[in-house]
Amino acid sequence: MPRWLRQFTFNQINEFYKKEAEEYNKATKKSSSSTLVDSSGKVNKENWKDVKVPKVTSGPSKTKYK
């Protein structure tokens, strides 16, 4: 593999992982700065509105026999 191609490939991979790390850090900062339950055990209603609940998929579909 030519030197220029190795450098290009390495730089592309390096950029990808740097962007991924930035996005991860942004996501963890947001979630750690706001908690749903405070130290006394009360639910913070304002932060509850911002929670994104993942869509629950039902299990595997049932098999239909003829």
MOPAC internal coordinates of N, CA, C and O (Angstrom, degrees):
PM7 1SCF
backbone

  N    0.0000 0     0.00 0     0.00 0    0    0    0
  C    1.4489 1     0.00 0     0.00 0    1    0    0
  C    1.5343 1   107.64 1     0.00 0    2    1    0
  O    1.2310 1   120.03 1   -49.86 1    3    2    1
  N    1.3075 1   117.55 1   130.14 1    3    2    1
  C    1.4712 1   119.85 1  -179.49 1    5    3    2
  C    1.5356 1   111.66 1   -65.05 1    6    5    3
  O    1.2310 1   121.72 1   -25.37 1    7    6    5
  N    1.3066 1   114.31 1   154.63 1    7    6    5
  C    1.4572 1   120.59 1  -176.69 1    9    7    6
  C    1.5272 1   111.50 1   -59.99 1   10    9    7
  O    1.2310 1   119.60 1   136.55 1   11   10    9
  N    1.3093 1   118.37 1   -43.45 1   11   10    9
  C    1.4600 1   121.63 1  -177.75 1   13   11   10
  C    1.5362 1   111.17 1   -63.96 1   14   13   11
  O    1.2310 1   120.62 1   145.99 1   15   14   13
  N    1.3225 1   116.42 1   -34.01 1   15   14   13
  C    1.4537 1   119.90 1   179.28 1   17   15   14
  C    1.5327 1   110.87 1   -72.50 1   18   17   15
  O    1.2310 1   120.22 1   142.04 1   19   18   17
  N    1.3294 1   117.18 1   -37.96 1   19   18   17
  C    1.4647 1   120.64 1   176.16 1   21   19   18
  C    1.5216 1   110.50 1   -62.27 1   22   21   19
  O    1.2310 1   120.89 1   135.14 1   23   22   21
  N    1.3463 1   115.90 1   -44.86 1   23   22   21
  C    1.4622 1   119.65 1  -179.95 1   25   23   22
  C    1.5236 1   111.12 1   -63.76 1   26   25   23
  O    1.2310 1   120.28 1   136.23 1   27   26   25
  N    1.3180 1   117.07 1   -43.77 1   27   26   25
  C    1.4515 1   121.03 1   179.38 1   29   27   26
  C    1.5310 1   110.78 1   -60.70 1   30   29   27
  O    1.2310 1   120.90 1   132.65 1   31   30   29
  N    1.3224 1   115.88 1   -47.35 1   31   30   29
  C    1.4619 1   120.77 1  -179.55 1   33   31   30
  C    1.5178 1   110.72 1   -62.07 1   34   33   31
  O    1.2310 1   120.23 1   135.35 1   35   34   33
  N    1.3133 1   117.16 1   -44.65 1   35   34   33
  C    1.4585 1   121.19 1   179.10 1   37   35   34
  C    1.5256 1   110.91 1   -61.34 1   38   37   35
  O    1.2310 1   120.19 1   135.57 1   39   38   37
  N    1.3247 1   117.24 1   -44.43 1   39   38   37
  C    1.4630 1   120.66 1  -179.79 1   41   39   38
  C    1.5288 1   111.98 1   -63.96 1   42   41   39
  O    1.2310 1   120.08 1   140.94 1   43   42   41
  N    1.3142 1   117.46 1   -39.06 1   43   42   41
  C    1.4608 1   120.70 1   178.37 1   45   43   42
  C    1.5354 1   110.59 1   -64.59 1   46   45   43
  O    1.2310 1   120.39 1   135.77 1   47   46   45
  N    1.3001 1   116.86 1   -44.23 1   47   46   45
  C    1.4705 1   121.06 1   178.77 1   49   47   46
  C    1.5238 1   110.05 1   -65.04 1   50   49   47
  O    1.2310 1   120.66 1   137.74 1   51   50   49
  N    1.3258 1   116.34 1   -42.26 1   51   50   49
  C    1.4612 1   121.27 1  -179.57 1   53   51   50
  C    1.5326 1   110.90 1   -62.08 1   54   53   51
  O    1.2310 1   119.83 1   136.03 1   55   54   53
  N    1.3306 1   117.92 1   -43.97 1   55   54   53
  C    1.4597 1   121.81 1   178.17 1   57   55   54
  C    1.5185 1   110.97 1   -61.58 1   58   57   55
  O    1.2310 1   120.57 1   137.49 1   59   58   57
  N    1.3181 1   116.52 1   -42.51 1   59   58   57
  C    1.4607 1   120.76 1  -179.71 1   61   59   58
  C    1.5215 1   110.61 1   -59.04 1   62   61   59
  O    1.2310 1   120.11 1   132.27 1   63   62   61
  N    1.3215 1   117.40 1   -47.73 1   63   62   61
  C    1.4589 1   120.52 1  -178.13 1   65   63   62
  C    1.5266 1   112.19 1   -69.57 1   66   65   63
  O    1.2310 1   119.66 1   147.97 1   67   66   65
  N    1.3260 1   118.26 1   -32.03 1   67   66   65
  C    1.4640 1   120.37 1   176.31 1   69   67   66
  C    1.5259 1   110.67 1   -66.41 1   70   69   67
  O    1.2310 1   120.37 1   136.71 1   71   70   69
  N    1.3388 1   116.89 1   -43.29 1   71   70   69
  C    1.4651 1   120.51 1   178.04 1   73   71   70
  C    1.5245 1   110.59 1   -64.35 1   74   73   71
  O    1.2310 1   120.91 1   139.48 1   75   74   73
  N    1.3123 1   115.86 1   -40.52 1   75   74   73
  C    1.4637 1   120.16 1   178.92 1   77   75   74
  C    1.5226 1   110.62 1   -62.06 1   78   77   75
  O    1.2310 1   120.25 1   138.37 1   79   78   77
  N    1.3291 1   117.12 1   -41.63 1   79   78   77
  C    1.4648 1   121.65 1   179.61 1   81   79   78
  C    1.5322 1   110.53 1   -65.89 1   82   81   79
  O    1.2310 1   119.99 1   140.70 1   83   82   81
  N    1.3318 1   117.62 1   -39.30 1   83   82   81
  C    1.4615 1   120.94 1   177.87 1   85   83   82
  C    1.5217 1   110.81 1   -62.33 1   86   85   83
  O    1.2310 1   120.52 1   133.27 1   87   86   85
  N    1.3247 1   116.60 1   -46.73 1   87   86   85
  C    1.4552 1   120.40 1   179.98 1   89   87   86
  C    1.5287 1   111.33 1   -62.73 1   90   89   87
  O    1.2310 1   120.63 1   140.34 1   91   90   89
  N    1.3119 1   116.41 1   -39.66 1   91   90   89
  C    1.4666 1   120.48 1   178.49 1   93   91   90
  C    1.5260 1   110.27 1   -63.51 1   94   93   91
  O    1.2310 1   120.78 1   135.80 1   95   94   93
  N    1.3168 1   116.11 1   -44.20 1   95   94   93
  C    1.4655 1   120.16 1  -179.85 1   97   95   94
  C    1.5266 1   111.06 1   -64.00 1   98   97   95
  O    1.2310 1   120.11 1   139.64 1   99   98   97
  N    1.3338 1   117.39 1   -40.36 1   99   98   97
  C    1.4622 1   120.30 1   177.75 1  101   99   98
  C    1.5235 1   110.55 1   -62.40 1  102  101   99
  O    1.2310 1   120.72 1   136.78 1  103  102  101
  N    1.3154 1   116.23 1   -43.22 1  103  102  101
  C    1.4642 1   120.33 1  -177.96 1  105  103  102
  C    1.5204 1   111.42 1   -66.66 1  106  105  103
  O    1.2310 1   119.98 1   140.07 1  107  106  105
  N    1.3118 1   117.64 1   -39.93 1  107  106  105
  C    1.4583 1   119.63 1  -178.68 1  109  107  106
  C    1.5209 1   111.54 1   -74.08 1  110  109  107
  O    1.2310 1   119.71 1   149.15 1  111  110  109
  N    1.3274 1   118.17 1   -30.85 1  111  110  109
  C    1.4599 1   120.20 1   177.36 1  113  111  110
  C    1.5229 1   110.29 1   -65.58 1  114  113  111
  O    1.2310 1   120.19 1   136.22 1  115  114  113
  N    1.3157 1   117.24 1   -43.78 1  115  114  113
  C    1.4600 1   120.63 1  -178.63 1  117  115  114
  C    1.5163 1   110.98 1   -64.34 1  118  117  115
  O    1.2310 1   120.13 1   134.87 1  119  118  117
  N    1.3129 1   117.35 1   -45.13 1  119  118  117
  C    1.4581 1   119.66 1  -175.88 1  121  119  118
  C    1.5276 1   111.89 1   -72.89 1  122  121  119
  O    1.2310 1   120.02 1   148.77 1  123  122  121
  N    1.3305 1   117.57 1   -31.23 1  123  122  121
  C    1.4587 1   118.56 1  -178.25 1  125  123  122
  C    1.5259 1   111.91 1   -81.67 1  126  125  123
  O    1.2310 1   119.74 1   159.24 1  127  126  125
  N    1.3505 1   118.10 1   -20.76 1  127  126  125
  C    1.4531 1   119.69 1  -178.06 1  129  127  126
  C    1.5234 1   111.79 1   -79.12 1  130  129  127
  O    1.2310 1   119.87 1   156.44 1  131  130  129
  N    1.3136 1   117.86 1   -23.56 1  131  130  129
  C    1.4544 1   119.96 1   179.27 1  133  131  130
  C    1.5214 1   109.24 1  -123.86 1  134  133  131
  O    1.2310 1   121.25 1   -54.33 1  135  134  133
  N    1.3136 1   115.21 1   125.67 1  135  134  133
  C    1.4504 1   119.34 1   179.42 1  137  135  134
  C    1.5185 1   109.01 1  -112.04 1  138  137  135
  O    1.2310 1   120.78 1   -25.81 1  139  138  137
  N    1.2987 1   116.11 1   154.19 1  139  138  137
  C    1.4557 1   120.58 1  -179.57 1  141  139  138
  C    1.5259 1   111.90 1   -84.20 1  142  141  139
  O    1.2310 1   120.45 1   151.19 1  143  142  141
  N    1.3208 1   116.74 1   -28.81 1  143  142  141
  C    1.4625 1   121.02 1  -179.18 1  145  143  142
  C    1.5214 1   108.60 1  -124.01 1  146  145  143
  O    1.2310 1   120.70 1   -52.39 1  147  146  145
  N    1.3344 1   116.26 1   127.61 1  147  146  145
  C    1.4636 1   118.42 1   179.48 1  149  147  146
  C    1.5248 1   110.58 1   -84.08 1  150  149  147
  O    1.2310 1   120.61 1     2.49 1  151  150  149
  N    1.3214 1   116.44 1  -177.51 1  151  150  149
  C    1.4618 1   120.47 1  -174.43 1  153  151  150
  C    1.5228 1   113.15 1   -66.17 1  154  153  151
  O    1.2310 1   119.77 1   156.23 1  155  154  153
  N    1.3272 1   118.04 1   -23.77 1  155  154  153
  C    1.4677 1   120.36 1   179.15 1  157  155  154
  C    1.5266 1   112.31 1   -84.35 1  158  157  155
  O    1.2310 1   120.19 1   171.00 1  159  158  157
  N    1.3350 1   117.23 1    -9.00 1  159  158  157
  C    1.4581 1   121.03 1   177.29 1  161  159  158
  C    1.5145 1   114.02 1    98.32 1  162  161  159
  O    1.2310 1   120.19 1  -174.59 1  163  162  161
  N    1.3289 1   117.25 1     5.41 1  163  162  161
  C    1.4613 1   120.60 1   179.38 1  165  163  162
  C    1.5284 1   109.82 1   -87.01 1  166  165  163
  O    1.2310 1   120.70 1   -37.11 1  167  166  165
  N    1.3238 1   116.27 1   142.89 1  167  166  165
  C    1.4606 1   121.80 1  -179.69 1  169  167  166
  C    1.5222 1   108.96 1   -82.40 1  170  169  167
  O    1.2310 1   120.81 1   -47.99 1  171  170  169
  N    1.3245 1   116.05 1   132.01 1  171  170  169
  C    1.4506 1   122.24 1   177.13 1  173  171  170
  C    1.5295 1   108.07 1   -85.77 1  174  173  171
  O    1.2310 1   120.41 1   -75.42 1  175  174  173
  N    1.3320 1   116.81 1   104.58 1  175  174  173
  C    1.4600 1   121.99 1  -174.32 1  177  175  174
  C    1.5253 1   112.30 1   -66.56 1  178  177  175
  O    1.2310 1   119.66 1   148.18 1  179  178  177
  N    1.3114 1   118.26 1   -31.82 1  179  178  177
  C    1.4646 1   121.00 1  -179.23 1  181  179  178
  C    1.5321 1   111.25 1   -65.48 1  182  181  179
  O    1.2310 1   120.15 1   137.57 1  183  182  181
  N    1.3226 1   117.33 1   -42.43 1  183  182  181
  C    1.4646 1   120.42 1   179.75 1  185  183  182
  C    1.5209 1   111.79 1   -74.97 1  186  185  183
  O    1.2310 1   120.15 1   157.06 1  187  186  185
  N    1.3206 1   117.32 1   -22.94 1  187  186  185
  C    1.4668 1   120.77 1  -179.36 1  189  187  186
  C    1.5275 1   110.67 1   -65.03 1  190  189  187
  O    1.2310 1   119.90 1   148.10 1  191  190  189
  N    1.3279 1   117.80 1   -31.90 1  191  190  189
  C    1.4683 1   122.17 1  -179.27 1  193  191  190
  C    1.5242 1   111.46 1   -65.38 1  194  193  191
  O    1.2310 1   119.80 1   150.37 1  195  194  193
  N    1.3264 1   117.99 1   -29.63 1  195  194  193
  C    1.4604 1   122.25 1  -175.73 1  197  195  194
  C    1.5241 1   113.97 1   -85.55 1  198  197  195
  O    1.2310 1   119.92 1   175.45 1  199  198  197
  N    1.3231 1   117.76 1    -4.55 1  199  198  197
  C    1.4592 1   121.11 1  -176.70 1  201  199  198
  C    1.5224 1   109.98 1   -73.87 1  202  201  199
  O    1.2310 1   121.01 1   -48.50 1  203  202  201
  N    1.3139 1   115.67 1   131.50 1  203  202  201
  C    1.4543 1   120.77 1   177.07 1  205  203  202
  C    1.5230 1   108.01 1  -102.63 1  206  205  203
  O    1.2310 1   120.97 1   -66.42 1  207  206  205
  N    1.3076 1   115.76 1   113.58 1  207  206  205
  C    1.4533 1   121.49 1  -178.63 1  209  207  206
  C    1.5213 1   108.33 1   -89.30 1  210  209  207
  O    1.2310 1   119.86 1   -52.35 1  211  210  209
  N    1.3344 1   117.87 1   127.65 1  211  210  209
  C    1.4631 1   119.30 1   179.80 1  213  211  210
  C    1.5209 1   110.55 1   -67.32 1  214  213  211
  O    1.2310 1   121.39 1   -33.62 1  215  214  213
  N    1.3151 1   114.95 1   146.38 1  215  214  213
  C    1.4553 1   120.56 1  -179.82 1  217  215  214
  C    1.5248 1   109.11 1   -70.23 1  218  217  215
  O    1.2310 1   121.08 1   -51.10 1  219  218  217
  N    1.3115 1   115.54 1   128.90 1  219  218  217
  C    1.4570 1   120.93 1  -179.69 1  221  219  218
  C    1.5215 1   107.93 1   -89.66 1  222  221  219
  O    1.2310 1   121.31 1   -53.99 1  223  222  221
  N    1.3005 1   115.10 1   126.01 1  223  222  221
  C    1.4544 1   119.16 1   178.09 1  225  223  222
  C    1.5142 1   108.46 1   -95.49 1  226  225  223
  O    1.2310 1   121.86 1   -36.16 1  227  226  225
  N    1.2971 1   114.04 1   143.84 1  227  226  225
  C    1.4562 1   116.70 1   176.78 1  229  227  226
  C    1.5196 1   108.23 1   -71.84 1  230  229  227
  O    1.2310 1   120.45 1   -18.93 1  231  230  229
  N    1.2828 1   116.75 1   161.07 1  231  230  229
  C    1.4630 1   121.75 1  -177.69 1  233  231  230
  C    1.5086 1   111.96 1   -60.92 1  234  233  231
  O    1.2310 1   120.70 1    11.36 1  235  234  233
  N    1.3028 1   116.26 1  -168.64 1  235  234  233
  C    1.4631 1   118.87 1  -179.62 1  237  235  234
  C    1.5253 1   110.42 1   -62.78 1  238  237  235
  O    1.2310 1   121.31 1   -34.48 1  239  238  237
  N    1.3211 1   115.10 1   145.52 1  239  238  237
  C    1.4580 1   118.71 1  -178.33 1  241  239  238
  C    1.5241 1   110.33 1   -66.96 1  242  241  239
  O    1.2310 1   121.65 1   -29.07 1  243  242  241
  N    1.3188 1   114.46 1   150.93 1  243  242  241
  C    1.4612 1   118.95 1  -178.68 1  245  243  242
  C    1.5148 1   109.64 1   -75.27 1  246  245  243
  O    1.2310 1   120.76 1   -35.73 1  247  246  245
  N    1.2818 1   116.15 1   144.27 1  247  246  245
  C    1.4529 1   122.11 1   179.34 1  249  247  246
  C    1.5311 1   108.51 1   -81.66 1  250  249  247
  O    1.2310 1   121.27 1   -45.92 1  251  250  249
  N    1.3180 1   115.17 1   134.08 1  251  250  249
  C    1.4632 1   119.96 1   179.23 1  253  251  250
  C    1.5200 1   108.15 1  -106.07 1  254  253  251
  O    1.2310 1   120.70 1   -55.90 1  255  254  253
  N    1.3091 1   116.27 1   124.10 1  255  254  253
  C    1.4387 1   121.40 1   177.61 1  257  255  254
  C    1.5146 1   109.81 1  -102.25 1  258  257  255
  O    1.2310 1   120.55 1   -32.80 1  259  258  257
  N    1.3108 1   116.56 1   147.20 1  259  258  257
  C    1.4670 1   120.18 1   179.20 1  261  259  258
  C    1.4920 1   111.04 1   -86.27 1  262  261  259
  O    1.2310 1   120.10 1   180.00 1  263  262  261

